[in-house]
């Protein structure tokens, strides 16, 4: 169905372009904050504040995606973010810079749950795995390329120009969403009323549905330790004397693997509906590769292992989205994605907050090993879903 596939390509392009812009803007923001304060602590505060703001706004974003037209919500989110980043071009002091960056984070929050919830409506039934693979692939590509583009842009023309470019990426994303002439959600029955406590339905479904509950817990446990490895990337590059180029290569190799994993999974899962099994195996492999990075003697081997781990992570992202989309009615799907995202973000923030002391206590290499093993072992939470393979798929309660 060319029309439906065209809609997915446009959504994927919008997601990839906005992620690229967001990542280059993060580089610009971090550079400007550090240049102004000369304090790594300030950088940590700004990054963690942005992550916390995104987590806190996710419930609102999920409610918006279920209550209003998702296409309109996504366009409004892009346009609001673009407007804030235009203001950031002219921000004259540190506090205004930080304040506007948090407003931009809030403006971006509704896009993701609305986009993920819309996919089953934009893709043909047999194309859903492929669609998730394409969107995840584009997002991973933007996340991988963005920091490299941001570094070059900041060095060449300054942080203001980087913020301006990001504003343009959001405008392009909005234009792509406007061009999609498909329904982003199923028509709601006339009798369906908005719940008195809007976000509670997402919580009830996630923690009241065995499959979603175990998936969310497994991901939360894993993300609470994997951040140690992310924080340890730069110290590892320094320890191995590979400098900024080595650090960038380590980050980019994982991102490149995620692109490959998302691409392959989107094609393979269409014919093999084994999402839970793939999340389980992907978490085991990704965790094992992270642990192995801490043990390998040569940097070139670390890069190769990083690509494999990234590919496993990309597979997990696609399979995880499919599990939610196939388990939840359209009317509450944005809110469920928001709950899953809140748990993931909160766990990741906790891991980042503990990363510095953990690395100082354990050392860089040991922190990698512990983070990898912790992420791999968190997959064991999913074992109850794997053992009774003959059990009928659980359905969430109707709303």
C-alpha positions in Angstrom: 0.0 0.0 0.0 2.1 2.9 -1.3 -0.1 5.6 0.4 0.3 4.1 3.9 4.0 3.5 3.4 4.5 7.1 2.3 2.9 8.3 5.5 5.3 6.2 7.5 8.3 7.5 5.5 7.2 11.0 6.2 6.7 10.4 9.9 10.1 8.7 10.1 11.7 11.6 8.3 10.1 14.0 10.7 11.3 12.0 13.7 14.8 11.7 12.4 15.2 15.4 11.5 13.8 16.6 14.8 16.1 14.2 16.7 19.1 15.4 14.7 18.2 19.0 15.6 17.6 18.2 19.2 20.9 16.5 19.6 22.9 19.3 18.0 21.0 21.7 20.2 22.1 19.7 23.3 25.7 19.9 22.2 25.3 23.7 21.7 23.6 24.1 25.1 26.2 22.0 27.0 29.0 23.9 25.3 27.5 27.3 26.1 26.8 26.4 29.7 30.3 25.1 30.3 31.9 28.1 28.5 29.9 30.4 30.7 30.3 28.6 34.1 33.5 26.5 33.5 31.7 23.9 35.7 30.9 20.3 34.9 28.4 20.3 37.8 26.4 23.0 36.1 26.4 21.0 32.9 25.1 17.9 34.8 22.3 20.0 36.5 21.1 21.4 33.1 21.1 18.0 31.4 19.4 16.3 34.3 16.8 19.1 34.6 15.9 18.7 30.9 15.5 14.9 31.4 13.4 15.5 34.5 11.2 18.1 32.7 10.6 15.6 29.8 9.7 12.8 32.3 7.2 15.1 34.2 5.6 16.4 31.0 5.2 12.9 29.5 1.8 12.3 31.3 0.4 15.5 29.9 1.7 14.6 26.4 0.1 11.2 26.6 -3.3 12.7 27.7 -3.1 15.3 24.8 -2.4 12.5 22.3 -5.5 10.5 23.4 -7.8 13.5 24.0 -7.1 15.6 20.8 -6.2 14.9 17.2 -2.7 13.4 17.4 -1.7 15.0 14.1 -2.6 18.4 15.5 -0.8 17.7 18.8 2.4 16.7 16.9 2.3 19.8 14.7 1.6 22.1 17.6 4.5 20.5 19.6 6.9 21.0 16.7 5.8 24.6 16.1 6.0 25.5 19.8 9.5 24.0 20.0 10.6 25.9 16.9 9.4 29.2 18.4 11.3 28.6 21.6 14.5 27.8 19.8 14.2 30.9 17.7 14.1 32.8 21.0 17.2 30.8 22.2 19.2 32.3 19.3 18.9 35.7 21.0 19.2 34.5 24.7 21.6 36.9 26.3 22.4 35.3 29.7 22.8 31.9 31.3 19.5 31.9 33.2 17.5 32.8 30.2 19.3 30.1 28.2 18.5 27.5 30.8 14.9 28.6 31.3 14.1 28.6 27.6 15.8 25.2 27.1 13.5 23.8 29.7 10.5 25.4 28.0 11.6 23.8 24.7 11.8 20.4 26.4 8.2 20.9 27.7 7.1 21.8 24.2 8.6 18.7 22.7 7.1 16.3 25.2 3.7 15.6 23.5 5.3 14.5 20.2 6.7 11.1 21.1 3.7 9.4 22.7 1.4 10.8 20.0 3.7 9.6 17.2 4.1 6.1 18.7 0.4 5.7 19.4 -0.4 6.8 15.8 1.7 4.2 14.0 -0.9 1.4 14.0 -3.4 3.8 12.3 -0.9 4.9 9.7 0.6 1.5 8.8 -1.2 -1.5 7.3 -1.6 -4.4 9.7 1.1 -6.4 8.1 3.5 -3.4 8.0 3.4 -2.5 11.7 6.8 -4.1 12.5 8.3 -2.6 9.4 6.9 0.9 10.3 8.4 0.7 13.8 11.7 -0.3 12.4 11.7 2.6 9.9 10.8 5.2 12.6 13.2 3.8 15.1 15.9 3.7 12.5 15.4 7.3 11.5 15.4 8.4 15.2 18.6 6.5 15.9 20.2 8.0 12.8 19.3 11.5 14.0 20.6 10.7 17.5 23.9 9.4 16.1 24.6 12.2 13.5 23.2 15.1 15.6 26.1 15.4 18.1 28.7 15.3 15.3 26.8 18.0 13.3 26.4 20.0 16.5 30.1 19.9 17.3 31.1 21.1 13.8 28.3 23.7 13.8 29.2 25.2 17.2 32.9 25.3 16.3 32.3 26.9 12.9 29.5 29.5 13.6 28.6 29.4 17.3 25.8 28.2 19.5 23.2 30.7 18.3 23.4 29.4 14.8 23.0 25.8 16.2 19.8 26.8 18.0 18.5 28.4 14.8 19.2 25.3 12.8 17.3 23.3 15.4 14.3 25.6 15.0 14.4 24.9 11.3 14.4 21.1 11.8 11.2 21.4 13.9 9.6 23.5 11.2 10.5 20.8 8.6 9.2 18.2 10.9 5.9 20.1 11.3 5.7 20.4 7.5 6.1 16.7 7.0 3.4 15.9 9.5 1.1 18.4 7.9 1.7 16.6 4.5 0.4 13.3 5.9 -3.2 12.9 4.8 -4.1 9.9 6.9 -6.1 9.4 10.1 -3.7 9.4 13.2 -6.2 7.7 15.5 -9.3 5.5 15.3 -12.7 7.3 15.5 -13.8 7.3 19.2 -17.2 5.9 20.0 -19.8 8.6 20.8 -20.3 7.2 24.2 -16.6 7.3 25.2 -15.9 10.0 27.8 -12.6 11.4 28.9 -11.7 9.8 32.3 -12.0 12.1 35.3 -8.4 11.5 36.1 -6.9 11.4 32.6 -3.5 9.9 33.3 -4.8 7.1 35.6 -6.0 5.0 32.7 -2.4 4.6 31.4 -1.2 3.7 34.9 -4.0 1.2 35.3 -3.4 -0.6 32.0 0.4 -0.7 32.3 0.5 -2.1 35.9 -2.7 -4.1 35.6 -1.6 -5.9 32.4 1.0 -8.7 33.1 2.9 -8.3 29.8 3.2 -4.5 30.0 3.9 -4.5 33.8 6.9 -7.0 33.4 8.2 -5.2 30.3 8.1 -1.8 32.1 9.8 -3.2 35.2 12.5 -4.9 33.2 13.3 -1.8 31.3 13.2 0.4 34.4 15.7 -1.9 36.2 18.0 -2.1 33.2 18.0 1.7 32.6 18.8 2.4 36.2 22.3 1.0 35.7 23.1 1.3 32.0 23.6 5.1 32.5 26.8 4.3 34.3 28.4 3.1 31.0 27.2 6.2 29.2 28.8 8.5 31.8 31.9 6.3 31.6 32.4 6.7 27.9 34.5 9.9 28.2 36.6 8.6 31.1 37.3 5.4 29.1 38.4 7.4 26.1 40.8 9.3 28.4 42.0 6.1 30.0 42.9 4.6 26.6 44.4 7.9 25.3 42.1 8.1 22.3 40.9 11.6 23.0 37.7 13.3 21.7 37.8 11.5 18.4 37.8 8.1 20.3 35.0 9.3 22.5 32.9 10.3 19.5 33.7 7.0 17.8 32.5 5.1 20.9 29.2 6.9 21.0 28.6 6.9 17.3 29.4 3.1 16.9 26.6 2.3 19.4 24.3 4.6 17.5 25.3 3.0 14.1 24.5 -0.4 15.6 21.0 0.9 16.7 20.3 2.0 13.2 21.2 -1.5 11.9 19.3 -3.3 14.6 16.1 -1.2 14.0 16.3 -1.8 10.2 16.8 -5.6 10.5 14.2 -6.0 13.3 11.5 -4.1 11.4 11.8 -6.5 8.5 12.2 -9.7 10.5 9.5 -9.2 13.0 6.9 -8.8 10.3 7.0 -12.5 9.6 8.0 -13.7 13.1 5.8 -12.2 15.9 8.2 -12.9 18.7 8.4 -9.4 20.3 8.8 -10.5 23.9 11.5 -13.1 23.0 13.4 -10.4 21.1 13.3 -7.9 24.0 14.6 -10.6 26.3 17.4 -11.7 23.9 18.2 -8.1 22.9 18.7 -7.0 26.6 20.9 -10.0 27.3 23.1 -9.3 24.2 23.2 -5.5 24.7 24.2 -5.9 28.4 26.8 -8.5 27.6 28.4 -6.2 25.0 28.5 -3.3 27.5 30.2 -5.6 30.1 32.6 -6.8 27.4 33.7 -3.3 26.6 35.0 -3.0 30.1 37.1 -6.2 29.7 38.6 -5.9 26.2 42.2 -4.7 25.8 42.0 -3.0 22.4 39.9 0.0 21.5 39.2 -1.3 18.0 37.6 -4.4 19.5 35.5 -2.2 21.8 34.1 -0.3 18.8 33.1 -3.6 17.1 31.4 -4.8 20.3 29.7 -1.5 20.6 28.1 -1.9 17.2 26.8 -5.3 18.2 25.4 -4.0 21.5 23.8 -1.0 19.7 22.1 -3.4 17.2 20.7 -5.4 20.1 19.4 -2.1 21.6 17.8 -1.0 18.4 16.0 -4.4 18.2 14.7 -3.9 21.8 13.3 -0.5 20.9 11.4 -1.8 17.9 10.0 -4.8 19.8 9.1 -2.8 22.8 7.0 -0.4 20.7 5.3 -3.3 19.0 4.3 -4.9 22.4 2.7 -1.7 23.6 0.9 -1.0 20.2 -0.4 -4.6 19.9 -1.5 -4.8 23.6 -3.4 -1.5 24.0 -6.6 0.0 22.5 -6.1 3.1 20.4 -8.1 5.3 22.8 -5.5 5.1 25.6 -2.4 4.2 23.6 -0.7 7.6 24.0 -1.2 7.5 27.8 0.3 4.0 28.0 3.3 5.1 26.0 3.6 8.1 28.3 3.7 5.8 31.4 6.3 3.5 29.9 8.4 6.6 29.0 8.1 8.1 32.5 9.3 4.9 34.1 12.2 4.6 31.6 13.2 8.3 32.0 13.0 8.2 35.8 15.1 5.1 35.9 17.6 6.5 33.5 17.8 9.8 35.5 18.4 7.8 38.7 21.2 5.9 36.9 22.9 9.1 35.7 22.7 10.6 39.2 24.4 7.6 40.7 26.9 7.2 37.8 29.6 9.6 39.0 30.0 8.1 42.5 29.8 4.6 41.1 32.6 5.2 38.6 34.7 6.9 41.3 34.2 3.9 43.6 34.5 1.0 41.1 36.7 2.5 38.4 35.9 3.0 34.7 36.2 -0.6 33.5 34.5 -2.2 36.4 31.6 0.3 36.1 31.1 -0.9 32.5 31.1 -4.5 33.6 28.6 -3.9 36.4 26.4 -1.8 34.2 26.3 -4.4 31.4 25.6 -7.3 33.8 22.9 -5.3 35.5 21.2 -4.5 32.2 21.5 -8.1 31.0 20.2 -9.6 34.3 17.2 -7.2 34.2 15.9 -9.2 31.2 15.2 -12.1 33.7 12.1 -10.1 34.8 10.6 -11.2 31.5 11.0 -14.9 32.1 7.4 -15.5 33.3 6.3 -14.3 29.8 8.6 -16.7 28.0 8.2 -20.0 29.9 4.5 -20.6 29.1 5.0 -20.0 25.4 1.6 -21.7 24.7 -0.3 -19.3 26.9 -2.8 -17.1 25.1 -1.8 -13.4 24.8 -3.2 -11.3 27.6 -5.6 -8.5 26.7 -5.9 -5.3 28.7 -9.2 -4.4 30.3 -11.5 -2.4 28.1 -11.8 1.3 28.9 
